[in-house]
Amino acid sequence: VQQRLQQRRKVWIQCQIHAREWISAPTCMYLVHRLVTSYGRDPETTALLHRAELIVIPIVNPDGYVYTM
């Protein structure tokens, strides 16, 4: 199992990089929600998650996010 996990491609997704991009954080969370709820139901999503490890950082700039809200 460990060898199989090391062979998976890594996909890095980060959002909310700049302070005024407030919609990007909810977009990341929506993506995660869709992937989690589709896993095991949708063959393409299931295959994607078996082939790749997704690393999602929804808010990279928390100070800027708070400042604009």
Wavefront OBJ file of the C-alpha trace (Angstrom):
o trace
v 0.000 0.000 0.000
v 2.815 2.431 0.900
v 4.494 1.918 -2.487
v 1.214 2.562 -4.301
v 0.688 5.821 -2.360
v 4.173 7.027 -3.289
v 3.473 6.442 -6.989
v 0.405 8.675 -7.064
v 0.775 12.060 -8.679
v 0.456 15.067 -6.406
v -1.924 17.920 -7.220
v -1.448 21.122 -5.204
v -4.400 23.540 -5.164
v -4.186 26.767 -3.215
v -6.716 29.549 -3.043
v -7.137 32.935 -1.418
v -3.616 33.965 -2.358
v -4.433 37.668 -2.639
v -6.588 39.550 -0.152
v -9.387 40.549 -2.507
v -9.846 37.123 -4.086
v -12.433 36.198 -1.466
v -14.426 33.930 -3.784
v -11.499 31.581 -4.371
v -11.647 30.032 -0.860
v -15.298 28.944 -1.221
v -14.446 27.655 -4.711
v -11.762 25.389 -3.230
v -14.162 24.166 -0.563
v -16.803 23.459 -3.221
v -14.258 21.436 -5.201
v -13.388 19.373 -2.120
v -17.060 18.848 -1.322
v -17.805 17.637 -4.862
v -14.847 15.254 -4.867
v -15.707 13.787 -1.468
v -19.407 13.337 -2.207
v -18.739 11.928 -5.698
v -16.121 9.407 -4.548
v -17.477 5.893 -4.972
v -20.470 7.156 -6.959
v -18.853 8.678 -10.011
v -16.314 6.403 -11.759
v -14.231 9.306 -13.119
v -13.932 10.997 -9.719
v -13.098 7.704 -8.025
v -10.423 6.925 -10.619
v -8.950 10.432 -10.271
v -8.666 10.126 -6.507
v -7.062 6.696 -6.855
v -4.455 8.071 -9.269
v -3.670 11.404 -7.583
v -3.149 12.815 -4.135
v -4.834 16.208 -3.811
v -3.412 18.788 -1.435
v -5.868 21.665 -1.005
v -5.014 24.855 0.880
v -8.256 26.897 0.869
v -6.820 30.076 2.448
v -3.164 30.966 1.886
v -3.488 34.598 3.013
v -5.684 34.597 6.160
v -4.754 38.146 7.161
v -5.826 39.552 3.804
v -9.057 37.555 3.928
v -10.036 38.987 7.311
v -9.070 42.482 6.163
v -11.461 42.432 3.186
v -14.446 40.936 4.999
l 1 2 3 4 5 6 7 8 9 10 11 12 13 14 15 16 17 18 19 20 21 22 23 24 25 26 27 28 29 30 31 32 33 34 35 36 37 38 39 40 41 42 43 44 45 46 47 48 49 50 51 52 53 54 55 56 57 58 59 60 61 62 63 64 65 66 67 68 69
